[in-house]
Amino acid sequence: MSRRRHSASSSTTAATMSLAELDRWLQDRAERRPVVISLPMLDGYVAAIVAGPVSISPLDWICPLLAIDADAFNHGGTAEFAAISAVVQRHNANSNTLSTNPKQFEPIHPRKPNGDVDARPWCRGFHAAMQPRLPAWAPLLDTRNINHGLLLPILLHCVDDQGRPLLGPARKGRETKEFLRNAHTDIPAVVEAMRQYWMPTRYARTG
């Protein structure tokens, strides 16, 4: 990264969108096809970057996330730079929380019309962050790995390219509905467990 870009990315407190403003900005930007189109999706994506198997340059994940050019990092005072700043702050906040007080980690979930938590946007954002680096995620995607279960509360809410449940059709019945309604409560714990799982290899790669 150039000195100019590095300086821009480190001065993210200069002009930052609120999370509510970032949510509206993402929705208005949908035609540009950013990876995510809502704040909950963005929050899930950022969580996967924080807790995932590899360290990634901010340019490499923020640019597709927001559908911006790398040059946007060089120009303060723009809406794009304010969005970048908000994303960096959310990333740093999640990283700090998971490092110092993981029980306080709280994903951003909207509510369904009936009042239930809707974990789908967050989980689909997390899954979107996995896609460009699936080989690195392969150990947890292997059903023979005892730790594969860490991904289940997330993948349970995801769909494939055809809109079909990623883990296949859910069983019918009251118990399944109850399980699906409450599966989101496991997400904070599995995100921290994944962060711990990847830590030895993630930081061995960067060391």
Backbone as a ProteinNet text record, in pm:
[ID]
protein_1_A
[PRIMARY]
MSRRRHSASSSTTAATMSLAELDRWLQDRAERRPVVISLPMLDGYVAAIVAGPVSISPLDWICPLLAIDADAFNHGGTAEFAAISAVVQRHNANSNTLSTNPKQFEPIHPRKPNGDVDARPWCRGFHAAMQPRLPAWAPLLDTRNINHGLLLPILLHCVDDQGRPLLGPARKGRETKEFLRNAHTDIPAVVEAMRQYWMPTRYARTG
[TERTIARY]
84.9	0	88.4	55.2	135.5	126.1	225.5	223.3	95.8	51.5	-69.5	-190.5	-203.1	-316.3	-309.6	-189.6	-175.9	-217.9	-178.4	-215.1	-365.4	-430.9	-576	-646.9	-602.3	-670.5	-648.3	-542.6	-516	-581.9	-644.2	-707.8	-858.4	-911.2	-1051.8	-1146.1	-1092.1	-1182.9	-1217.1	-1152.2	-1172.1	-1314.3	-1370.1	-1505.9	-1565.7	-1658.5	-1712.7	-1864.5	-1925.2	-2070.4	-2111.9	-2229.4	-2289.4	-2332.3	-2360.3	-2403.9	-2537.2	-2625.8	-2754.3	-2732.6	-2641.1	-2609.6	-2544.9	-2459.8	-2395.1	-2498.4	-2596.8	-2702.8	-2777.5	-2814.9	-2885.7	-2796.2	-2668.2	-2574	-2559.7	-2553.7	-2543.2	-2667.8	-2783.9	-2907.6	-2916.5	-2873.2	-2874.9	-2773.9	-2674.5	-2565.4	-2588.1	-2701.6	-2726	-2702.7	-2732.6	-2716.4	-2570.1	-2478.9	-2336.6	-2288	-2377.8	-2351.6	-2237.4	-2245.5	-2151.1	-2177.9	-2083.9	-2102.5	-2219.1	-2240.2	-2351.1	-2438.2	-2563.5	-2656.9	-2730.3	-2683.1	-2745.4	-2641.7	-2668.2	-2576.8	-2561.1	-2668.7	-2648.5	-2560.3	-2578.2	-2491.2	-2346.4	-2325.9	-2190.8	-2130.3	-2209.7	-2159.9	-2115.3	-2191.8	-2151.7	-2024.3	-2013.9	-1894.2	-1771.7	-1784.4	-1672.2	-1634.1	-1732.5	-1703.4	-1621.5	-1651.9	-1575.6	-1432.2	-1412.3	-1276.4	-1198.6	-1264.8	-1199.5	-1167.2	-1260.8	-1248.1	-1200.1	-1172.1	-1140.9	-999.2	-966.8	-839.8	-717.7	-737.3	-622.6	-639	-527.3	-527.6	-529.4	-611.4	-633.8	-611.8	-545.8	-527.6	-663.6	-680.6	-808.6	-854.3	-761.3	-799.1	-865.5	-817.1	-863.9	-1004.3	-1047.6	-1184.4	-1281.5	-1232.5	-1324.4	-1370.1	-1282	-1321.3	-1439.2	-1433.3	-1551.2	-1670.7	-1642.6	-1750.5	-1839.7	-1778.2	-1851.9	-1867.2	-1810.4	-1810.9	-1745.3	-1623.1	-1547.1	-1412.2	-1348.4	-1213.1	-1112.2	-994.3	-889.4	-855.1	-871.3	-836.8	-924.4	-1040.4	-1128.5	-1060.4	-961.4	-887.5	-802.9	-778.3	-688	-756.8	-889.5	-962.1	-1056.6	-1011	-1096.2	-1203.2	-1308.9	-1415.2	-1520.2	-1511.9	-1611.6	-1702.3	-1817.8	-1908.3	-1842.4	-1767.9	-1700.4	-1597.7	-1522.5	-1423.2	-1490.6	-1603.8	-1678.2	-1729.9	-1769.3	-1814	-1696.6	-1582.9	-1462.5	-1430.4	-1435.1	-1403.5	-1497.4	-1626	-1724.1	-1697.1	-1659.9	-1629.9	-1506.4	-1403.5	-1281.2	-1309.9	-1390.4	-1423.4	-1500.9	-1594.6	-1669.7	-1577.1	-1486.9	-1388.5	-1304.9	-1254.4	-1168.7	-1245.2	-1371.2	-1453.9	-1479.6	-1512.8	-1535.8	-1408.4	-1296.9	-1169.7	-1134	-1153.4	-1121.5	-1212.5	-1342.4	-1436.7	-1403	-1376.9	-1345.9	-1213.7	-1122.3	-992.1	-996.7	-1080.1	-1075.9	-1197.4	-1312.7	-1434.6	-1533.3	-1500.8	-1581.6	-1728.2	-1760	-1899.8	-1983.9	-1918.9	-1990.2	-2009.9	-1956.5	-1971.8	-2118.7	-2170.4	-2313.2	-2335	-2369.5	-2399	-2518.6	-2522	-2634	-2738.6	-2851.6	-2959.9	-3085.5	-3153.8	-3284.8	-3391.6	-3511	-3624.7	-3720.9	-3782.3	-3888	-4016.8	-4114.4	-4241.6	-4305.9	-4282.8	-4342.2	-4258.8	-4146.7	-4062.7	-3945	-3941.5	-3828.9	-3702.8	-3587.3	-3460.1	-3444.8	-3400.7	-3374.6	-3222.8	-3164.9	-3019.4	-2972.9	-3065.5	-3026.4	-2932.6	-2961.3	-2869.6	-2727.7	-2716	-2583.5	-2509.3	-2577.5	-2513.8	-2474.5	-2557.1	-2524.7	-2409.4	-2395.7	-2278.4	-2152.5	-2160.2	-2046.7	-2007.7	-2107.6	-2082.7	-2022.4	-2065.9	-2010.7	-1861.8	-1821	-1679.3	-1595.9	-1657.7	-1585.8	-1556.8	-1643.4	-1639.7	-1506.5	-1443.1	-1317.6	-1202	-1218.7	-1109	-1153.2	-1236	-1287.9	-1178.4	-1068.1	-962	-908.5	-899	-850.5	-951.6	-1081.1	-1186.3	-1209.9	-1143.9	-1172.7	-1176.2	-1084.6	-1091	-1225.1	-1284.2	-1412.9	-1529.5	-1507.9	-1613.2	-1616	-1513.8	-1503.7	-1592.1	-1696.1	-1790.2	-1726	-1607.8	-1538.3	-1462.4	-1447.6	-1377.5	-1473.8	-1433.4	-1521.3	-1562.3	-1480.1	-1510.8	-1601.4	-1642.4	-1734	-1860.9	-1900	-2021.6	-2017.7	-1898	-1889.1	-1956.1	-1956.2	-2017.2	-2167.9	-2219.5	-2359.3	-2460.2	-2446.4	-2545	-2547.8	-2439.4	-2432.2	-2482.3	-2427.1	-2466.7	-2613.5	-2668.1	-2810	-2900.5	-2855.2	-2935.6	-2897.9	-2810.8	-2760.2	-2824.2	-2818.1	-2873	-2766.5	-2787.4	-2694.3	-2733.6	-2666.6	-2691.8	-2833.2	-2899.4	-3036.3	-3140.8	-3093.8	-3186.3	-3230.3	-3162.2	-3197.5	-3116	-3172.8	-3098.3	-2962.8	-2858.1	-2722.8	-2703.7	-2770.7	-2757.8	-2869.7	-2946.8	-3057.9	-3186.6	-3298.7	-3428.4	-3433	-3490.8	-3505.6	-3617	-3599.4	-3705.3	-3827.8	-3942.6	-4065.9	-4097	-4165.4	-4205.4	-4178.9	-4244.5	-4236.3	-4095.1	-4026.9	-3893	-3795.6	-3810	-3721.8	-3746.2	-3871.9	-3903.2	-3845.2	-3854.6	-3801.4	-3649	-3586.4	-3441.6	-3397	-3464.7	-3428.9	-3450.1	-3554.6	-3584.2	-3475	-3411	-3313.8	-3168.7	-3143.9	-3007.5	-2914.2	-2970.8	-2887.3	-2817.2	-2870.7	-2810.1	-2672.4	-2643.5	-2512.9	-2407.1	-2447.9	-2353.4	-2238.3	-2262.8	-2148.5	-2043.8	-2089.4	-1995.1	-1916.2	-1982.9	-1909	-1813.1	-1845.9	-1752.4	-1623.8	-1636.5	-1517.5	-1443.3	-1516.1	-1450.9	-1375.1	-1431.6	-1360.9	-1235	-1246.5	-1128.8	-1016.4	-1050.7	-950.9	-897.6	-986.4	-946.7	-842.4	-866	-776.5	-651.4	-651.7	-544.3	-402.7	-377.1	-240.2	-191.3	-277.1	-232.8	-241.8	-340.7	-354.4	-230.8	-186.8	-75	59.6	59	181.4	208.8	98.3	113.8	167.2	126	166.2	295.8	340.7	461.6	587.5
-119	0	123.8	223.9	345.1	420	513.5	591.8	673.7	725.8	808	726.6	606.6	522	481.7	447.8	405.5	518.6	640.4	755	774.5	757.2	775.7	672.3	547.6	441.4	452.9	522	535.3	658.4	743.3	865	855.7	736.5	708.3	777	841.4	910.6	1051.2	1094.5	1231.2	1254.3	1160.8	1176.4	1037.8	1004.2	869.3	873.4	788.1	774	702.7	735.7	653.8	521.8	422.6	294.1	307.7	392.5	414.2	478.2	574.7	638.6	539.5	453.2	351.9	255.6	219	130.2	193.3	320.1	389.4	402.5	432.9	448.7	318.3	206.8	76.8	48.2	76	50.3	137.9	262.3	352	308.4	232.6	193.5	56.1	-4.1	-141.9	-163.5	-61.6	-77.6	-94.9	-54.7	-73.3	-211.9	-289.7	-428.9	-445.1	-376.4	-407.2	-549.3	-606.7	-743.2	-749.9	-642.5	-639.6	-517.3	-525.8	-416.1	-369	-411.3	-365.9	-373.4	-301.6	-301.2	-439.2	-516.3	-649.7	-738.9	-732.4	-809.8	-764.7	-634	-581.4	-628	-627.9	-668.8	-814.9	-900.2	-1040.6	-1057.2	-980.9	-984.8	-944	-834.8	-786.1	-888.4	-952.8	-1054.4	-1169.5	-1207.6	-1315.2	-1271.8	-1144.7	-1093.5	-1096.7	-1059.1	-1055.6	-1196.1	-1288	-1421.1	-1528	-1491.2	-1589.8	-1641.9	-1727.5	-1800.8	-1722.5	-1608.7	-1534.3	-1385	-1316.5	-1171	-1115.2	-1013.4	-961.1	-810.6	-760.6	-617.1	-547.6	-434.4	-362.5	-332.3	-297.7	-270	-390.6	-509.8	-630.4	-672.3	-630.2	-669.1	-551.6	-432.1	-318.5	-271.9	-277.7	-231	-311.2	-445.4	-518.5	-508.8	-501	-490.4	-370.1	-256.2	-131.3	-91.8	-171.5	-138.1	-1.9	11.4	134.9	101.8	203.7	189.5	212.4	156.4	173.3	319.9	401.5	543.3	615.9	557.9	621.7	634.2	548.4	556.1	682.9	745.8	860.4	995.7	996	1123	1138.7	1205.9	1234.8	1335.8	1339.6	1436.4	1390.9	1267.2	1213.2	1114.4	1085.8	986.9	849.6	818.4	688.4	675.7	781.6	776.2	764.8	833.4	823.3	680.9	615	475.4	384.9	406.3	329.1	342.9	465.2	491.4	416.1	415.2	345.2	195.3	140.4	-2.7	-35.8	46.6	22.8	30.9	126.7	137.9	16.2	-32.7	-152.7	-273.5	-286.2	-395.3	-388.4	-271.4	-257	-280.4	-235.5	-257	-405.8	-478.1	-622	-694.1	-655.9	-719.6	-696.6	-574.2	-542.2	-617.3	-622.3	-692.2	-841	-903	-1046.6	-1074.9	-980.2	-999.8	-978.4	-884.8	-846.1	-889.9	-899.4	-935.1	-1002.1	-1123.1	-1186.5	-1207.8	-1214.8	-1232.7	-1110.3	-997.6	-875.3	-861.1	-956.7	-949.9	-967.1	-875.5	-874.9	-843.5	-942.8	-916.8	-823.1	-754.9	-666.6	-745.9	-773.3	-847.5	-761.2	-760.7	-695.6	-786.2	-738.3	-817.2	-847.7	-963.4	-999.5	-928.1	-923.5	-857.7	-911.7	-1040.1	-1098	-1073	-1001.8	-968.7	-1060.5	-1174.4	-1266.7	-1206.7	-1244.5	-1203.1	-1266.4	-1186.9	-1236.5	-1240.5	-1358.5	-1373.7	-1391	-1401.9	-1433.2	-1329.1	-1199.7	-1104	-1111.3	-1117.8	-1124.3	-1249.4	-1362.7	-1489.6	-1491.6	-1433	-1430.7	-1335	-1230	-1145.3	-1219.5	-1295.1	-1376.6	-1476.3	-1542.3	-1641.1	-1576.1	-1455.1	-1384.3	-1357.3	-1327.2	-1301.3	-1427.9	-1542.9	-1669.5	-1703.5	-1660.9	-1709.5	-1689.2	-1571.8	-1555.3	-1637.4	-1692.4	-1762.1	-1898.1	-1966.1	-2096.3	-2198.4	-2201.7	-2298.2	-2278.1	-2153.6	-2127	-2172.4	-2165.7	-2208.6	-2359.3	-2428.9	-2570.6	-2659.3	-2643	-2731.9	-2728.3	-2609.9	-2602.3	-2642	-2645.6	-2689.2	-2840.5	-2906.9	-3052.8	-3113.4	-3184.9	-3241	-3346	-3394.4	-3491.6	-3424.4	-3294.1	-3217.5	-3192	-3227.8	-3211.9	-3066.4	-2974.3	-2832.2	-2776.9	-2862.5	-2819.1	-2757.7	-2805.5	-2755.8	-2607.5	-2549.9	-2406.6	-2323	-2373.6	-2297.7	-2319	-2422.6	-2459.7	-2351.4	-2284	-2180.1	-2065.9	-2051.9	-1949.1	-2002.6	-2115.8	-2172.6	-2212.4	-2238.3	-2274	-2166.6	-2043	-1930	-1886.4	-1961.4	-1921.9	-2002.5	-1945.9	-2013.2	-2018.4	-2109.5	-2119.8	-2022.2	-2032.4	-1939.4	-1949.5	-2061.4	-2081	-2046	-1994.1	-1958	-2074.3	-2189.2	-2307.4	-2309.5	-2362.3	-2368.3	-2436.5	-2372.8	-2423.9	-2562	-2586.3	-2716.4	-2812.2	-2778.8	-2864.1	-2824.7	-2881.5	-2846.3	-2880.3	-2790.2	-2815.2	-2916.6	-2997.3	-3091.3	-3014.7	-3068.5	-3004.8	-3043.8	-2955.6	-2986.7	-2871.7	-2878.2	-2770.8	-2756.1	-2867.6	-2861.5	-2792.3	-2819.1	-2754.4	-2604.7	-2563.4	-2421.3	-2353.3	-2419.1	-2362.5	-2351.8	-2456.2	-2456	-2341.6	-2325.5	-2219	-2080.9	-2069.9	-1940.4	-1897.8	-1996.5	-1965.6	-1988.7	-2035.2	-2068.3	-1947.5	-1828.5	-1707.8	-1686.1	-1742.1	-1719.3	-1784.6	-1881.6	-1948.9	-1872.5	-1774.3	-1709	-1639.2	-1558.4	-1494.1	-1594.1	-1703.5	-1801.8	-1871.2	-1903.3	-1974.4	-1881.7	-1752.3	-1658.5	-1651.1	-1640.2	-1638	-1771	-1882.7	-2013.3	-2027.6	-1974.7	-1978.7	-1893	-1776.2	-1690.1	-1763.3	-1832.4	-1909	-2026.3	-2090.1	-2205	-2164	-2048.9	-2007	-1935.5	-1889.6	-1802	-1860	-1985	-2035.3	-2031.6	-2067.9	-2069.3	-1931.3	-1851.4	-1717.3	-1633.9	-1636.3	-1551.1	-1615.9	-1747	-1812.4	-1768.9	-1748.9	-1705.3	-1562	-1479	-1338.6	-1311.1	-1408.9	-1387.3	-1401.1
0	0	0	-76.9	-83.1	48.2	68.3	191.5	200.9	86.9	87.2	127.4	72.7	108.5	254	299.3	437.9	531.6	496.5	578.5	581.1	465.9	460.4	544.9	537.2	609.9	759.5	801.4	943.6	1004.4	920.9	972.5	962.5	995.3	970	1066.7	1169.9	1260.9	1212	1102.3	1054.8	1008.4	934.5	881.5	867.6	953.4	958	958.6	877.3	880.3	1008.5	1057.9	1162.3	1099.1	1180.7	1126.4	1053	1104.1	1036	899.4	892	764.5	668.5	722	638.8	581	660.7	613.4	496.5	509.1	400.5	277.6	299	188.5	109.7	180	113.2	29.8	84.8	11.3	-113.8	-102.9	-219.2	-324.8	-283.6	-372.5	-436.3	-413.9	-456.9	-606.2	-687.9	-832.7	-873.8	-788.2	-817.5	-778.5	-720.4	-685.2	-584.6	-471.4	-364.2	-314.7	-245.7	-195.6	-98.3	-22	74.4	46.7	85.2	57.4	182.8	299.6	424	535.4	643.1	756.6	819.7	841.6	897.4	809.8	677.9	589.1	602.9	605.9	622	753.9	859	990.4	989.7	921.5	910.6	830.4	721.8	637.8	718.8	793.5	873.6	980.4	1040.3	1142.1	1083.3	959.3	895.2	867.9	834.9	814.4	945.7	1054.2	1185.7	1235.6	1219.7	1280.2	1183.6	1058.5	956.4	957.4	859.8	860.1	814.3	746.1	693.2	719.5	734.1	741.8	600.4	578.1	443.5	443.3	341.1	325.6	319.1	389	382.6	240.6	152.8	13.8	-50.2	-17.4	-84.7	-43.4	74.9	113.1	121.4	150.9	160.3	22	-77	-211.1	-267.8	-272.1	-321.3	-226.9	-99	-1.3	-30.2	-60.5	-80.9	-227.2	-318.4	-461.8	-485.6	-436.2	-454.8	-516.7	-573.1	-624.7	-513.2	-530.6	-429.8	-407.9	-510.9	-499.2	-397.6	-364	-265.1	-129.2	-102.5	23.6	31	-81.8	-86.8	-76.3	-70.1	-77.9	39.8	144.7	258	220.8	301.3	277.6	180.1	131.8	40	113.2	53.5	112.1	114.3	9.4	4.5	117	142.1	248.7	384.9	401.2	526.9	547.8	438.5	448.5	483.8	418	451.2	599.7	648.7	788.2	881.8	848.5	930.6	932.3	817.5	810	893	881.5	958.1	1108.3	1147.8	1289.6	1338.2	1255.7	1296.4	1304.6	1207.9	1210.1	1338.1	1370	1487.2	1616.6	1619.3	1738.4	1760.1	1652.6	1664.9	1706.3	1645.8	1678.7	1825.2	1870.9	2009.5	2106.2	2073.7	2161.1	2169.9	2056.1	2056.7	2126.4	2122.9	2186.4	2337.2	2382	2522.9	2604.3	2539.6	2613.2	2518.6	2470.4	2365.2	2401.5	2530.4	2569	2535.4	2507.5	2471	2320.1	2243.8	2098.4	2061.5	1982.9	1950.9	1803.1	1723.1	1581.5	1565.8	1452.6	1421.4	1342.5	1405.5	1341.1	1333.3	1219.7	1214.1	1275.1	1278.3	1328.9	1215	1222.8	1128.4	1169.3	1079.7	1113.9	1240.8	1272	1392.7	1518.3	1502.8	1617.7	1639.4	1569.9	1583.3	1521.5	1575.1	1517.2	1379.6	1283.6	1148.5	1128	1144.3	1133.2	989.5	894.1	756.5	694.3	702.8	638.9	695.5	826.5	888.8	842	846	808.9	661.4	577.4	434.7	405.5	486.4	474.9	515.7	622.7	667.7	558.4	502.6	397.8	273.8	240.7	125	142.8	265.8	292.1	278.2	295.7	280.9	135	44	-93.7	-165.6	-159.1	-233.7	-177.5	-56.8	9.7	61.7	-14.8	29	58.4	-18.3	16.7	159	202	337.2	442.9	407.6	499.7	496	405.7	378.8	504.3	599.6	716.2	789.5	802.4	872.5	783.5	652.8	561.1	546.3	596.5	590	699.2	659.3	757.3	847.5	808.6	893.5	1007.5	998.5	1101.2	1216.7	1335.6	1451.7	1472	1423	1438	1327.6	1235.3	1129.3	1187.9	1304	1368.2	1400.4	1405.4	1433.8	1326.6	1203.8	1094.3	1083.1	1144.6	1121.1	1159.8	1275.3	1306.8	1205.4	1127.1	1024.1	890.4	847.3	717.6	715	831.7	842.6	782.4	783.9	736.7	595.5	529.1	398.1	285.2	165.2	47.3	-61.4	-158.5	-269.9	-381.1	-494.9	-606.1	-660.7	-634.2	-682	-575.5	-461.9	-355.5	-269.4	-283.7	-203.6	-75	34.2	160.9	140.8	189.3	167.8	229.3	341.3	409.2	374	270.2	230	300.9	256.8	315.8	464.7	541.7	685.1	708.7	811.3	847.5	896	864.4	906.7	1050.9	1119.4	1255.7	1350.8	1464.1	1563	1619.5	1644	1701.9	1607.8	1476.9	1379.5	1377.1	1378.4	1379.1	1502.6	1616.1	1739.9	1733.1	1676.1	1661.6	1571.3	1458.4	1364.6	1426.8	1507.8	1569.6	1666.6	1729.8	1833.8	1793.7	1671.3	1629.3	1635.7	1617.6	1617.5	1750.5	1858.4	1989.4	2000.7	1913.6	1915.3	1836.1	1756.3	1665.2	1737.7	1841.5	1907.1	1956.3	2014.6	2067.5	1956.7	1845	1739.1	1666.2	1657.3	1595.3	1677.2	1808.1	1893.1	1886.6	1883.2	1873.4	1741.1	1632.5	1504.1	1508.6	1571	1582.4	1655.4	1761.9	1835.7	1753.5	1678.2	1595.2	1491.3	1426.3	1318	1367.5	1489.2	1534.8	1514	1549	1532.4	1387.5	1293.4	1152.9	1090.1	1129.1	1072.1	1103.2	1225.4	1261.5	1232.6	1211.8	1162	1019.6	940.5	801.7	792.1	888.9	881.1	956.9	1033	1112.8	1030.1
[MASK]
+++++++++++++++++++++++++++++++++++++++++++++++++++++++++++++++++++++++++++++++++++++++++++++++++++++++++++++++++++++++++++++++++++++++++++++++++++++++++++++++++++++++++++++++++++++++++++++++++++++++++++++++

